[in-house]
Amino acid sequence: MVLCFTGATDFGGINTRRGCREVSRVISIGETHLKLSHGQLYGHLAFIGLKSGRTLTFDIDRLVISPYTIPNAWQQHEQVLRRSGLSPTSPTFDASLVPMVIDLAIHPRDLNLLLVAYERGVVLWNIVEQKPISHYSLSLLPGAPGAILEPDKSPTLMEERCPPPTCVAWHPDGRLFEDKPLDVRTVDRAGVHKVDFEAFAVAAGLPPSSSAPPLTHEPIYKLSWTSKIPGPNYLTPAKGSYLTVLGGLQPTAPPGIPCLYFPAFIAPANSTVSSEGLDSNPALRDALHASVTPSAYAEILSNPQLVIEDMVVIPDHNQIILMKSARDGRRKLWVELHPPSSFVDAVNALTTIPDLDGSLPPLPQHVLDARSTGAQGPSRLPVELMMADLVEAQLYVVPKSELGSLVRKTVERVFSSPNSGQSNQDVQNDRLGWLKVGQATPNMEGRAKTAKFEPNRIIVATHGDGIVRFYDSSSQLVLNPTPLQFEHPQPLPNLNIDPHWTISHPLLQKTLAASPACRNTNAPPTYVHSRVQSVHFSPSSLDCALVLAHGWVVLYQFTQEGTPVPFEVNEPSDGLIDLRPMSFEDDEGFRPICLVAENMRGEVTCAELSGAGKQK
């Protein structure tokens, strides 16, 4: 295994800010997981879980392997149980095999606590005292449903089964942790989930079989549990939390990243617990159960031609970095908005389709609570990486007044006010924040003196993930006599247009069902029409039309924050479908206006925007 650490990196909470320093070190023992930690207690350490079950620590400051190691705590736990005459695990497991480390999770508030997930259970480890505090495992007793994974080891329901964990994650407040077994069940530290007796009755009525039933969901490979509140106070989730899941989808579902919103934990007046556990305080148990019951659901959709291999959530900047691989083996990085803005009710909205003839009901409060209150921060990826997957790009000359509307959000993040020369406190977290030694100034000699009179330009680019992104490539960004504050081209993330989100909205489900193209293919309906064929942008009116696959055309218009959104859905007229109710009033960017479907007049073969003026 080769470890590479860069001092200017800010992923996973690490931000050394000491210039670029890299190290590569080869470790002969198989590595299964890597977790970074930082703080005054340990400096900068990397916990490395090994296949042998041991956990090593790598000192990033000194670039050496630390002498501190964590033994195979679960194997020691099994040995103690075996000597006491108790069965440490289910008979389906081979005790001769050493349980290897599956995942590591550092406590969000107490850096002295570390969760170490092994193949057969989870250990809560005290780093200072160098001893385990608690041991956790999911053991399904004979007759309990679930975890019938391998018929040769567990052929019947009437056997004890122990599904192995695949990943663990702490709740942002540190009260609970989430454990995902291989059968996609949920186990938490407080044991607040209830038994599904209906599932038990269904499983008990199945006839005996020598083959395992097919898995209804893929395994969950990674979890990220973050608070809603962005910025330096994100460790105090007063307004709920987000659980982002890599995996766990049905085999027929389109690829994506599910995101669940959990309401905040509201402690009852009496929070004392006796030796009997949570059963001694039903009010506390119900409060914990409500805090781990998702109330809103959203999904970050992905291109079906790409496979999502890994994710890193950056709650400070409301972003998620995804690593995707193509069929040819090439890997690329994508930056998406996190949490997504398309939250729906976790129960009702997934099973009902709104009536286009009526009006959309107002969103319940728990769905509104799930929406992010922070603006999307600047991406940490270099522009070269962000533009590496370009499919098509167009360069437009934009009038100065219209350009000011498009870049206002980006400029406000850099400067505290339009008339102030002092940089905002967010500058240190901006994409150019790593430039701490020296300063960069433009070359004003020769032709550069007249370049400031050149018109303003915007790049409209279509990326491989199907998202249309905007970049400011005006020469004025690099001609200011003061040190540079912007990149060139400067990404404008608040202007991103995602046709996947528009097409997957519940408002268009009836239109998708009636589409002839969807009836003639087995592909998911959302992706039948979401592929972008061409992009048409009008700089004068700030309209943008996307011609999608099979002749659908979606018209977007730049709208400033605070513009009212109609709640009533107009009846489709002559093939035009009103999309304005999809937007939110506090969003500033390109909002969907209308859709031209092929249901009424056939597929659209070409399109063009006149740009004569603002649409009324």
MARSE-318282 format. One record per residue (C-alpha): x, y, z. Coordinates in steps of 0.05 Angstrom, whole numbers. Layout:
<px=X&py=Y&pz=Z>
...
//
This chain:
<px=0&py=0&pz=0>
<px=26&py=70&pz=-16>
<px=5&py=129&pz=27>
<px=9&py=199&pz=-2>
<px=-7&py=260&pz=40>
<px=-7&py=331&pz=13>
<px=0&py=388&pz=62>
<px=-49&py=433&pz=27>
<px=-104&py=381&pz=27>
<px=-170&py=397&pz=61>
<px=-207&py=331&pz=52>
<px=-234&py=293&pz=111>
<px=-223&py=351&pz=158>
<px=-147&py=354&pz=148>
<px=-119&py=423&pz=132>
<px=-45&py=428&pz=148>
<px=-33&py=492&pz=107>
<px=42&py=483&pz=105>
<px=54&py=480&pz=31>
<px=60&py=418&pz=-12>
<px=96&py=360&pz=21>
<px=86&py=289&pz=-1>
<px=110&py=222&pz=25>
<px=104&py=152&pz=-1>
<px=115&py=92&pz=44>
<px=104&py=19&pz=27>
<px=71&py=-25&pz=79>
<px=77&py=-100&pz=68>
<px=15&py=-119&pz=108>
<px=-52&py=-115&pz=72>
<px=-89&py=-50&pz=87>
<px=-165&py=-50&pz=89>
<px=-184&py=20&pz=114>
<px=-153&py=88&pz=127>
<px=-180&py=142&pz=173>
<px=-149&py=211&pz=186>
<px=-152&py=247&pz=253>
<px=-128&py=316&pz=274>
<px=-131&py=357&pz=337>
<px=-91&py=380&pz=397>
<px=-94&py=311&pz=428>
<px=-58&py=272&pz=374>
<px=-32&py=323&pz=324>
<px=-43&py=293&pz=255>
<px=-50&py=218&pz=254>
<px=-75&py=168&pz=203>
<px=-107&py=104&pz=231>
<px=-94&py=46&pz=184>
<px=-136&py=-17&pz=191>
<px=-101&py=-81&pz=169>
<px=-125&py=-148&pz=144>
<px=-93&py=-180&pz=204>
<px=-142&py=-143&pz=250>
<px=-89&py=-95&pz=277>
<px=-94&py=-20&pz=270>
<px=-31&py=21&pz=259>
<px=-22&py=96&pz=266>
<px=18&py=138&pz=217>
<px=48&py=203&pz=243>
<px=36&py=254&pz=187>
<px=78&py=307&pz=221>
<px=140&py=263&pz=226>
<px=125&py=219&pz=166>
<px=136&py=155&pz=204>
<px=96&py=96&pz=230>
<px=77&py=111&pz=302>
<px=93&py=59&pz=356>
<px=21&py=62&pz=379>
<px=-19&py=2&pz=353>
<px=-88&py=-26&pz=368>
<px=-90&py=-102&pz=372>
<px=-145&py=-145&pz=343>
<px=-194&py=-127&pz=398>
<px=-250&py=-170&pz=370>
<px=-207&py=-232&pz=368>
<px=-188&py=-220&pz=440>
<px=-262&py=-212&pz=457>
<px=-278&py=-278&pz=425>
<px=-223&py=-313&pz=463>
<px=-250&py=-287&pz=530>
<px=-320&py=-311&pz=512>
<px=-294&py=-378&pz=490>
<px=-256&py=-389&pz=555>
<px=-319&py=-371&pz=594>
<px=-359&py=-423&pz=557>
<px=-402&py=-375&pz=517>
<px=-410&py=-377&pz=442>
<px=-375&py=-314&pz=416>
<px=-408&py=-316&pz=348>
<px=-457&py=-355&pz=307>
<px=-438&py=-426&pz=288>
<px=-440&py=-403&pz=216>
<px=-374&py=-367&pz=225>
<px=-307&py=-401&pz=222>
<px=-272&py=-379&pz=286>
<px=-205&py=-401&pz=259>
<px=-205&py=-342&pz=211>
<px=-177&py=-277&pz=239>
<px=-229&py=-221&pz=234>
<px=-200&py=-164&pz=194>
<px=-215&py=-90&pz=201>
<px=-273&py=-68&pz=158>
<px=-281&py=6&pz=177>
<px=-258&py=59&pz=226>
<px=-297&py=118&pz=254>
<px=-270&py=172&pz=301>
<px=-318&py=201&pz=352>
<px=-339&py=271&pz=328>
<px=-333&py=303&pz=398>
<px=-285&py=259&pz=436>
<px=-222&py=243&pz=397>
<px=-203&py=192&pz=450>
<px=-257&py=145&pz=424>
<px=-249&py=103&pz=361>
<px=-299&py=55&pz=331>
<px=-264&py=-5&pz=299>
<px=-310&py=-49&pz=256>
<px=-288&py=-121&pz=246>
<px=-317&py=-176&pz=205>
<px=-357&py=-203&pz=263>
<px=-371&py=-141&pz=306>
<px=-354&py=-71&pz=327>
<px=-308&py=-48&pz=384>
<px=-308&py=20&pz=417>
<px=-235&py=33&pz=434>
<px=-206&py=81&pz=486>
<px=-141&py=107&pz=455>
<px=-110&py=137&pz=519>
<px=-125&py=77&pz=564>
<px=-110&py=29&pz=507>
<px=-169&py=-17&pz=521>
<px=-238&py=-31&pz=493>
<px=-298&py=2&pz=525>
<px=-355&py=-37&pz=492>
<px=-367&py=-92&pz=442>
<px=-426&py=-93&pz=393>
<px=-452&py=-146&pz=345>
<px=-516&py=-162&pz=310>
<px=-539&py=-233&pz=325>
<px=-605&py=-256&pz=294>
<px=-634&py=-311&pz=337>
<px=-667&py=-372&pz=305>
<px=-732&py=-351&pz=272>
<px=-714&py=-278&pz=263>
<px=-719&py=-253&pz=191>
<px=-659&py=-230&pz=151>
<px=-586&py=-247&pz=137>
<px=-598&py=-310&pz=97>
<px=-538&py=-296&pz=53>
<px=-502&py=-361&pz=40>
<px=-544&py=-425&pz=34>
<px=-485&py=-471&pz=49>
<px=-473&py=-437&pz=115>
<px=-543&py=-415&pz=135>
<px=-595&py=-454&pz=95>
<px=-655&py=-445&pz=140>
<px=-690&py=-390&pz=178>
<px=-686&py=-429&pz=243>
<px=-611&py=-418&pz=253>
<px=-572&py=-364&pz=287>
<px=-544&py=-314&pz=237>
<px=-494&py=-257&pz=244>
<px=-491&py=-212&pz=183>
<px=-422&py=-181&pz=179>
<px=-417&py=-104&pz=182>
<px=-394&py=-67&pz=120>
<px=-385&py=3&pz=149>
<px=-398&py=47&pz=210>
<px=-411&py=121&pz=221>
<px=-421&py=165&pz=282>
<px=-480&py=211&pz=291>
<px=-454&py=283&pz=290>
<px=-470&py=292&pz=364>
<px=-436&py=227&pz=384>
<px=-496&py=196&pz=418>
<px=-507&py=141&pz=367>
<px=-468&py=105&pz=314>
<px=-495&py=71&pz=252>
<px=-474&py=0&pz=233>
<px=-492&py=-28&pz=165>
<px=-492&py=-105&pz=161>
<px=-485&py=-140&pz=94>
<px=-561&py=-151&pz=90>
<px=-572&py=-74&pz=92>
<px=-604&py=-75&pz=160>
<px=-592&py=-18&pz=208>
<px=-563&py=-26&pz=278>
<px=-548&py=31&pz=325>
<px=-513&py=36&pz=391>
<px=-575&py=53&pz=432>
<px=-617&py=-4&pz=403>
<px=-676&py=40&pz=389>
<px=-704&py=4&pz=328>
<px=-764&py=-41&pz=334>
<px=-777&py=-110&pz=308>
<px=-814&py=-115&pz=242>
<px=-865&py=-169&pz=259>
<px=-896&py=-167&pz=189>
<px=-829&py=-184&pz=158>
<px=-822&py=-241&pz=207>
<px=-890&py=-269&pz=188>
<px=-874&py=-266&pz=114>
<px=-806&py=-300&pz=124>
<px=-835&py=-354&pz=168>
<px=-886&py=-372&pz=114>
<px=-834&py=-385&pz=60>
<px=-825&py=-458&pz=40>
<px=-757&py=-490&pz=55>
<px=-705&py=-478&pz=1>
<px=-633&py=-497&pz=-10>
<px=-617&py=-432&pz=-45>
<px=-612&py=-363&pz=-15>
<px=-664&py=-313&pz=-38>
<px=-637&py=-257&pz=-82>
<px=-616&py=-194&pz=-46>
<px=-667&py=-139&pz=-53>
<px=-613&py=-85&pz=-45>
<px=-539&py=-81&pz=-58>
<px=-492&py=-77&pz=2>
<px=-477&py=-10&pz=34>
<px=-404&py=6&pz=23>
<px=-397&py=73&pz=60>
<px=-435&py=119&pz=106>
<px=-426&py=193&pz=121>
<px=-468&py=223&pz=177>
<px=-463&py=299&pz=179>
<px=-500&py=356&pz=212>
<px=-545&py=404&pz=175>
<px=-512&py=467&pz=203>
<px=-452&py=485&pz=160>
<px=-390&py=522&pz=182>
<px=-351&py=518&pz=247>
<px=-412&py=498&pz=288>
<px=-430&py=436&pz=249>
<px=-415&py=391&pz=309>
<px=-477&py=416&pz=344>
<px=-535&py=390&pz=301>
<px=-591&py=432&pz=329>
<px=-631&py=425&pz=264>
<px=-623&py=352&pz=245>
<px=-571&py=312&pz=207>
<px=-560&py=279&pz=139>
<px=-541&py=207&pz=128>
<px=-508&py=198&pz=60>
<px=-505&py=126&pz=35>
<px=-459&py=96&pz=-17>
<px=-496&py=33&pz=-39>
<px=-560&py=2&pz=-13>
<px=-600&py=13&pz=-77>
<px=-644&py=-38&pz=-111>
<px=-613&py=-73&pz=-172>
<px=-664&py=-40&pz=-218>
<px=-657&py=30&pz=-190>
<px=-616&py=83&pz=-227>
<px=-547&py=96&pz=-198>
<px=-542&py=150&pz=-146>
<px=-526&py=170&pz=-75>
<px=-586&py=168&pz=-27>
<px=-588&py=222&pz=26>
<px=-634&py=216&pz=87>
<px=-653&py=272&pz=133>
<px=-662&py=258&pz=207>
<px=-696&py=308&pz=254>
<px=-659&py=334&pz=314>
<px=-659&py=295&pz=379>
<px=-705&py=328&pz=430>
<px=-688&py=302&pz=500>
<px=-748&py=290&pz=546>
<px=-752&py=322&pz=614>
<px=-729&py=258&pz=647>
<px=-669&py=228&pz=612>
<px=-645&py=181&pz=667>
<px=-635&py=108&pz=650>
<px=-630&py=52&pz=700>
<px=-591&py=-13&pz=693>
<px=-647&py=-42&pz=652>
<px=-629&py=4&pz=594>
<px=-676&py=43&pz=550>
<px=-736&py=0&pz=570>
<px=-735&py=36&pz=637>
<px=-749&py=103&pz=603>
<px=-800&py=97&pz=546>
<px=-800&py=172&pz=534>
<px=-725&py=173&pz=521>
<px=-731&py=111&pz=477>
<px=-785&py=144&pz=435>
<px=-744&py=208&pz=428>
<px=-684&py=169&pz=404>
<px=-727&py=129&pz=357>
<px=-755&py=193&pz=327>
<px=-685&py=222&pz=318>
<px=-663&py=162&pz=276>
<px=-727&py=157&pz=234>
<px=-717&py=192&pz=167>
<px=-768&py=245&pz=153>
<px=-743&py=268&pz=84>
<px=-708&py=234&pz=26>
<px=-666&py=258&pz=-32>
<px=-619&py=227&pz=-82>
<px=-559&py=252&pz=-120>
<px=-569&py=219&pz=-188>
<px=-510&py=196&pz=-229>
<px=-496&py=178&pz=-301>
<px=-513&py=104&pz=-311>
<px=-450&py=96&pz=-353>
<px=-407&py=112&pz=-292>
<px=-397&py=73&pz=-228>
<px=-391&py=112&pz=-162>
<px=-332&py=82&pz=-124>
<px=-323&py=130&pz=-66>
<px=-349&py=194&pz=-35>
<px=-325&py=248&pz=13>
<px=-375&py=296&pz=44>
<px=-350&py=366&pz=61>
<px=-405&py=395&pz=106>
<px=-369&py=462&pz=115>
<px=-379&py=478&pz=41>
<px=-444&py=439&pz=28>
<px=-408&py=395&pz=-23>
<px=-395&py=322&pz=-36>
<px=-337&py=296&pz=-77>
<px=-351&py=233&pz=-117>
<px=-301&py=186&pz=-149>
<px=-331&py=154&pz=-211>
<px=-302&py=103&pz=-259>
<px=-319&py=93&pz=-332>
<px=-322&py=27&pz=-369>
<px=-252&py=37&pz=-395>
<px=-225&py=40&pz=-324>
<px=-211&py=115&pz=-321>
<px=-230&py=150&pz=-256>
<px=-254&py=221&pz=-249>
<px=-275&py=266&pz=-192>
<px=-341&py=303&pz=-190>
<px=-365&py=356&pz=-142>
<px=-439&py=357&pz=-126>
<px=-483&py=400&pz=-81>
<px=-494&py=368&pz=-13>
<px=-545&py=363&pz=14>
<px=-586&py=361&pz=-51>
<px=-643&py=410&pz=-58>
<px=-695&py=360&pz=-82>
<px=-717&py=333&pz=-14>
<px=-786&py=299&pz=-13>
<px=-827&py=267&pz=41>
<px=-794&py=201&pz=61>
<px=-861&py=163&pz=60>
<px=-916&py=197&pz=21>
<px=-880&py=230&pz=-38>
<px=-845&py=165&pz=-58>
<px=-911&py=129&pz=-69>
<px=-957&py=183&pz=-96>
<px=-957&py=223&pz=-160>
<px=-985&py=294&pz=-159>
<px=-1046&py=309&pz=-201>
<px=-1029&py=356&pz=-258>
<px=-1100&py=380&pz=-260>
<px=-1098&py=406&pz=-189>
<px=-1050&py=446&pz=-147>
<px=-989&py=420&pz=-111>
<px=-999&py=415&pz=-36>
<px=-952&py=455&pz=7>
<px=-890&py=418&pz=30>
<px=-893&py=392&pz=102>
<px=-849&py=426&pz=153>
<px=-802&py=367&pz=161>
<px=-787&py=369&pz=87>
<px=-773&py=444&pz=90>
<px=-727&py=431&pz=149>
<px=-686&py=383&pz=107>
<px=-667&py=436&pz=57>
<px=-598&py=467&pz=66>
<px=-594&py=538&pz=93>
<px=-522&py=550&pz=72>
<px=-496&py=572&pz=4>
<px=-453&py=524&pz=-35>
<px=-380&py=537&pz=-22>
<px=-325&py=539&pz=-73>
<px=-299&py=473&pz=-99>
<px=-230&py=449&pz=-78>
<px=-217&py=415&pz=-144>
<px=-172&py=451&pz=-194>
<px=-206&py=477&pz=-256>
<px=-166&py=428&pz=-298>
<px=-198&py=370&pz=-261>
<px=-267&py=400&pz=-262>
<px=-264&py=410&pz=-338>
<px=-231&py=343&pz=-354>
<px=-296&py=310&pz=-373>
<px=-322&py=363&pz=-421>
<px=-370&py=338&pz=-475>
<px=-385&py=405&pz=-507>
<px=-367&py=478&pz=-491>
<px=-391&py=544&pz=-520>
<px=-363&py=614&pz=-509>
<px=-413&py=672&pz=-503>
<px=-403&py=747&pz=-498>
<px=-448&py=772&pz=-441>
<px=-468&py=845&pz=-430>
<px=-439&py=876&pz=-367>
<px=-506&py=883&pz=-331>
<px=-526&py=811&pz=-343>
<px=-457&py=787&pz=-323>
<px=-464&py=823&pz=-256>
<px=-527&py=782&pz=-242>
<px=-493&py=716&pz=-258>
<px=-430&py=727&pz=-217>
<px=-461&py=764&pz=-158>
<px=-462&py=703&pz=-112>
<px=-389&py=687&pz=-127>
<px=-366&py=758&pz=-116>
<px=-403&py=763&pz=-49>
<px=-366&py=702&pz=-25>
<px=-299&py=736&pz=-38>
<px=-314&py=806&pz=-13>
<px=-354&py=827&pz=47>
<px=-389&py=882&pz=7>
<px=-386&py=908&pz=-65>
<px=-352&py=972&pz=-42>
<px=-304&py=941&pz=7>
<px=-232&py=923&pz=-8>
<px=-228&py=877&pz=53>
<px=-236&py=804&pz=37>
<px=-291&py=764&pz=70>
<px=-274&py=713&pz=123>
<px=-291&py=659&pz=72>
<px=-231&py=679&pz=30>
<px=-187&py=634&pz=71>
<px=-231&py=576&pz=50>
<px=-235&py=597&pz=-22>
<px=-204&py=560&pz=-80>
<px=-144&py=607&pz=-78>
<px=-138&py=603&pz=-3>
<px=-77&py=558&pz=-8>
<px=-37&py=617&pz=-36>
<px=-7&py=639&pz=30>
<px=67&py=649&pz=13>
<px=79&py=709&pz=-32>
<px=27&py=737&pz=-79>
<px=8&py=733&pz=-152>
<px=-2&py=796&pz=-193>
<px=-21&py=804&pz=-266>
<px=26&py=825&pz=-322>
<px=2&py=894&pz=-344>
<px=55&py=905&pz=-398>
<px=42&py=909&pz=-473>
<px=-24&py=884&pz=-500>
<px=-50&py=870&pz=-430>
<px=-62&py=944&pz=-420>
<px=-118&py=944&pz=-470>
<px=-145&py=875&pz=-452>
<px=-188&py=906&pz=-397>
<px=-232&py=935&pz=-451>
<px=-249&py=867&pz=-479>
<px=-321&py=843&pz=-471>
<px=-341&py=796&pz=-415>
<px=-344&py=723&pz=-433>
<px=-380&py=662&pz=-404>
<px=-365&py=589&pz=-419>
<px=-426&py=543&pz=-421>
<px=-400&py=472&pz=-414>
<px=-434&py=404&pz=-417>
<px=-399&py=353&pz=-374>
<px=-397&py=277&pz=-376>
<px=-443&py=272&pz=-316>
<px=-498&py=308&pz=-355>
<px=-494&py=373&pz=-316>
<px=-487&py=440&pz=-351>
<px=-438&py=485&pz=-315>
<px=-419&py=558&pz=-325>
<px=-350&py=590&pz=-320>
<px=-331&py=664&pz=-322>
<px=-272&py=671&pz=-370>
<px=-270&py=747&pz=-374>
<px=-200&py=775&pz=-380>
<px=-217&py=826&pz=-326>
<px=-209&py=772&pz=-273>
<px=-133&py=771&pz=-283>
<px=-122&py=845&pz=-300>
<px=-136&py=876&pz=-233>
<px=-72&py=910&pz=-206>
<px=-85&py=879&pz=-137>
<px=-66&py=807&pz=-120>
<px=-110&py=756&pz=-154>
<px=-174&py=737&pz=-118>
<px=-207&py=696&pz=-173>
<px=-189&py=638&pz=-217>
<px=-189&py=639&pz=-293>
<px=-237&py=612&pz=-314>
<px=-277&py=623&pz=-250>
<px=-328&py=567&pz=-235>
<px=-399&py=591&pz=-219>
<px=-429&py=532&pz=-181>
<px=-495&py=566&pz=-164>
<px=-512&py=567&pz=-239>
<px=-507&py=491&pz=-250>
<px=-564&py=460&pz=-289>
<px=-579&py=387&pz=-275>
<px=-631&py=358&pz=-323>
<px=-631&py=293&pz=-283>
<px=-662&py=329&pz=-224>
<px=-714&py=363&pz=-269>
<px=-735&py=300&pz=-304>
<px=-739&py=259&pz=-240>
<px=-786&py=309&pz=-205>
<px=-854&py=280&pz=-186>
<px=-887&py=333&pz=-228>
<px=-864&py=297&pz=-292>
<px=-879&py=225&pz=-273>
<px=-944&py=223&pz=-313>
<px=-908&py=253&pz=-373>
<px=-853&py=201&pz=-368>
<px=-904&py=145&pz=-363>
<px=-938&py=169&pz=-427>
<px=-873&py=178&pz=-466>
<px=-867&py=129&pz=-525>
<px=-791&py=126&pz=-516>
<px=-799&py=100&pz=-444>
<px=-848&py=45&pz=-466>
<px=-799&py=18&pz=-518>
<px=-739&py=8&pz=-473>
<px=-722&py=-25&pz=-407>
<px=-677&py=32&pz=-384>
<px=-699&py=75&pz=-325>
<px=-747&py=129&pz=-351>
<px=-707&py=184&pz=-319>
<px=-646&py=170&pz=-361>
<px=-683&py=158&pz=-426>
<px=-694&py=233&pz=-433>
<px=-640&py=265&pz=-389>
<px=-581&py=260&pz=-437>
<px=-563&py=329&pz=-464>
<px=-559&py=334&pz=-540>
<px=-547&py=409&pz=-546>
<px=-547&py=472&pz=-503>
<px=-573&py=540&pz=-526>
<px=-558&py=602&pz=-484>
<px=-584&py=673&pz=-494>
<px=-536&py=724&pz=-461>
<px=-585&py=782&pz=-467>
<px=-646&py=748&pz=-435>
<px=-607&py=697&pz=-393>
<px=-649&py=640&pz=-419>
<px=-620&py=571&pz=-429>
<px=-653&py=515&pz=-468>
<px=-631&py=442&pz=-464>
<px=-648&py=395&pz=-521>
<px=-650&py=327&pz=-489>
<px=-652&py=257&pz=-518>
<px=-715&py=236&pz=-556>
<px=-733&py=308&pz=-571>
<px=-750&py=337&pz=-503>
<px=-733&py=411&pz=-493>
<px=-728&py=442&pz=-424>
<px=-726&py=518&pz=-419>
<px=-689&py=549&pz=-359>
<px=-686&py=622&pz=-340>
<px=-639&py=657&pz=-292>
<px=-680&py=683&pz=-233>
<px=-656&py=723&pz=-174>
<px=-666&py=702&pz=-103>
<px=-733&py=721&pz=-73>
<px=-773&py=716&pz=-138>
<px=-841&py=685&pz=-120>
<px=-856&py=615&pz=-145>
<px=-927&py=597&pz=-167>
<px=-957&py=540&pz=-127>
<px=-1012&py=523&pz=-176>
<px=-995&py=476&pz=-233>
<px=-1022&py=500&pz=-300>
<px=-1054&py=447&pz=-343>
<px=-1009&py=426&pz=-401>
<px=-1027&py=465&pz=-464>
<px=-1007&py=446&pz=-534>
<px=-949&py=403&pz=-511>
<px=-921&py=455&pz=-462>
<px=-915&py=433&pz=-389>
<px=-907&py=486&pz=-335>
<px=-845&py=472&pz=-292>
<px=-843&py=535&pz=-250>
<px=-872&py=502&pz=-186>
<px=-809&py=458&pz=-183>
<px=-766&py=516&pz=-158>
<px=-757&py=548&pz=-90>
<px=-765&py=621&pz=-75>
<px=-697&py=629&pz=-42>
<px=-659&py=596&pz=-99>
<px=-618&py=641&pz=-145>
<px=-598&py=609&pz=-211>
<px=-629&py=577&pz=-272>
<px=-699&py=555&pz=-254>
<px=-739&py=508&pz=-300>
<px=-795&py=545&pz=-336>
<px=-828&py=496&pz=-384>
<px=-819&py=430&pz=-420>
<px=-834&py=412&pz=-492>
<px=-848&py=337&pz=-495>
<px=-854&py=292&pz=-555>
<px=-921&py=265&pz=-533>
<px=-963&py=317&pz=-570>
<px=-925&py=337&pz=-633>
<px=-867&py=288&pz=-638>
<px=-794&py=295&pz=-625>
<px=-759&py=363&pz=-630>
<px=-703&py=360&pz=-681>
<px=-672&py=430&pz=-671>
<px=-681&py=491&pz=-628>
<px=-655&py=562&pz=-622>
<px=-665&py=621&pz=-574>
<px=-680&py=689&pz=-602>
<px=-653&py=728&pz=-543>
<px=-698&py=787&pz=-561>
<px=-712&py=803&pz=-488>
<px=-735&py=777&pz=-422>
<px=-790&py=726&pz=-423>
<px=-855&py=752&pz=-395>
//
